[in-house]
Amino acid sequence: MEATPWKFESSSGHQCCSKTVLCMTRVLNKKLKKSSKKWMQRQVNDPYVEQAKQEGYRSRAAYKLLEMQRKFKLANKDSVVLDLGAAPGGWSQVMSEIARDVIAIDLLDMAQLPNVEFIKGDFTDNNVIRELNQLLQNQKVDVILSDMAPNICGIKQVDHLRIIELVEMAYDFCHVALKPGGNFVAKVFQGGTCSELLDKIKKHFVSVKHFKPLASRKESSEIYLVAIGYRL
Ligand SMILES: C[S@@+](CC[C@H](N)C(=O)[O-])C[C@H]1O[C@@H](n2cnc3c(N)ncnc32)[C@H](O)[C@@H]1O
């Protein structure tokens, strides 16, 4: 007698047999292997990955911030910096070498760094904001950085909306915690920031620009919004 194939029930109540699951896994693995291979190739051929390894930075992203710091003088030795979407910690490392204090937040864990206070959690979660406010004790910061990126689903409009939502939340937090004269940097995707949000940001900063650092991969649609000189 033929053995009954193993079955499981999905959350939607549909039953799949083991053959279907096996087949789905193979297709998924094939796709993953292809994208992982691409990622590996990019990493091996990337001069910034090598430079980060040699200079002890946790990520190649550090060079994006170093370039923006050189160009826009975002922080100085007295600055307090809020780093949103900080893991694995390249930007926090750069800022901990320049600024007085850094507060870093990420969904993922991040190994400790000198002068960096880390909160693990979702910046869009009220409990995390509460923890952040407790840490700040009503003190304002000089720089707010957001390199937060949502999980990319591949549908352009959806990805765009998700990142805009994060930028909007980071920008709203400027009104809570950024000192007058402070600076704000946020990752957006090409096509820039949506015009409504851009208009709001322009009203509250002396200068607002989009900037693509050299270390940002050409094929990546990421670009940074750099807003200098917060005003009420
Ligand atoms: C491109 S990485 C940041 C790299 C980092 N700037 C560096 O230099 O190493 C983006 C990070 O944003 C984080 N992130 C995405 N959405 C977030 C959210 N809602 N709250 C906190 N972190 C978030 C991700 O977990 C991820 O670690």
PDBQT file of the ligand as one rigid body, heavy atoms in Angstrom, charges set to zero:
ROOT
HETATM    1  C1  LIG A 301      20.770  49.672   6.271  1.00  0.00    +0.000 C 
HETATM    2  S1  LIG A 301      20.620  49.056   7.891  1.00  0.00    +0.000 S 
HETATM    3  C2  LIG A 301      21.456  50.272   8.830  1.00  0.00    +0.000 C 
HETATM    4  C3  LIG A 301      22.954  50.225   8.721  1.00  0.00    +0.000 C 
HETATM    5  C4  LIG A 301      23.629  51.127   9.729  1.00  0.00    +0.000 C 
HETATM    6  N1  LIG A 301      23.384  52.533   9.468  1.00  0.00    +0.000 N 
HETATM    7  C5  LIG A 301      25.122  50.924   9.789  1.00  0.00    +0.000 C 
HETATM    8  O1  LIG A 301      25.856  51.870   9.521  1.00  0.00    +0.000 OA
HETATM    9  O2  LIG A 301      25.559  49.826  10.135  1.00  0.00    +0.000 OA
HETATM   10  C6  LIG A 301      18.952  49.399   8.255  1.00  0.00    +0.000 C 
HETATM   11  C7  LIG A 301      18.525  49.027   9.654  1.00  0.00    +0.000 C 
HETATM   12  O3  LIG A 301      17.245  49.597   9.909  1.00  0.00    +0.000 OA
HETATM   13  C8  LIG A 301      16.629  48.783  10.875  1.00  0.00    +0.000 C 
HETATM   14  N2  LIG A 301      15.206  49.120  10.953  1.00  0.00    +0.000 N 
HETATM   15  C9  LIG A 301      14.271  49.016   9.978  1.00  0.00    +0.000 A 
HETATM   16  N3  LIG A 301      13.068  49.407  10.421  1.00  0.00    +0.000 NA
HETATM   17  C10 LIG A 301      13.240  49.761  11.729  1.00  0.00    +0.000 A 
HETATM   18  C11 LIG A 301      12.363  50.234  12.730  1.00  0.00    +0.000 A 
HETATM   19  N4  LIG A 301      11.063  50.416  12.490  1.00  0.00    +0.000 N 
HETATM   20  N5  LIG A 301      12.868  50.502  13.956  1.00  0.00    +0.000 NA
HETATM   21  C12 LIG A 301      14.194  50.310  14.217  1.00  0.00    +0.000 A 
HETATM   22  N6  LIG A 301      15.071  49.863  13.299  1.00  0.00    +0.000 NA
HETATM   23  C13 LIG A 301      14.606  49.583  12.061  1.00  0.00    +0.000 A 
HETATM   24  C14 LIG A 301      16.939  47.377  10.396  1.00  0.00    +0.000 C 
HETATM   25  O4  LIG A 301      16.804  46.444  11.419  1.00  0.00    +0.000 OA
HETATM   26  C15 LIG A 301      18.379  47.525   9.894  1.00  0.00    +0.000 C 
HETATM   27  O5  LIG A 301      19.305  47.095  10.848  1.00  0.00    +0.000 OA
ENDROOT
TORSDOF 0
